[in-house]
Amino acid sequence: MTQAIGRRQFLRAGGLTALGAVAAPTMAWADLSPLPGAPVRRATLHNLHTGEAFNEVYFERGRYVPQALAEAMRVLRDWRNGEEHVMDPRLFDALHAISARLETDRPFQIISGYRSPQTNAMLHARSPGVASNSQHTLGKASDVRIEGVDLRQLHKAALNVGAGGVGLYPVSDFVHVDVARVRQWTGV
């Protein structure tokens, strides 16, 4: 069962070792060895609720960088109660790929990253558009937009990446990106 842990606990437990142990049933961690000539991957995030930013390389020399992932996890925490959770690194890979498709280095504005079960239940009670079993509660989703990028272009790029679920929310002005099964929908 996936559990919430703090950034210090994440690093103390060995970063990706802890991540693999927590998320192994749903993620393929068969080979975390370095890949020759593997590209550097950077995530650029700005949490609109906390004002915190992340602009770091999280993958280099064929490996995820545990300290960078821990910092990104902090920026994507549940801003309502401060709870942090292990985020699936494939989410950062998806965001990196979307940025590359859009040819932008502007930050993803984070509307929502991780949501604690309590926060998700509260939002679900308020809106039928919030799934009771949201990928946000598993650390596999983020709701984003990019300043200066048309929302439909962002949506198209996310669909083209094909990393998982993509929801377009034109009225609320964001695109949902997750790394669960591939699917798409339009919300409000």
Buried (B, 14 or more C-beta within 10 A) or exposed (E): EBEBBBBEEBBEBEBBEBBBEBBEEEBEEEEBEEEEEEEEBBBBBBBBEBEBEBEBEBBBEBEBBBEBBBBBBBBBBBBBEEBBBBBBBBBBBBBBBBBBBBEBEEBBBBBBBBBBBEBBBBBBEEEEEBBEEBBBBBBBBBBBBBEEBEBEBBBBBBBEBEBBBBBBBEEBEBBBBBBBEEEEEEBE
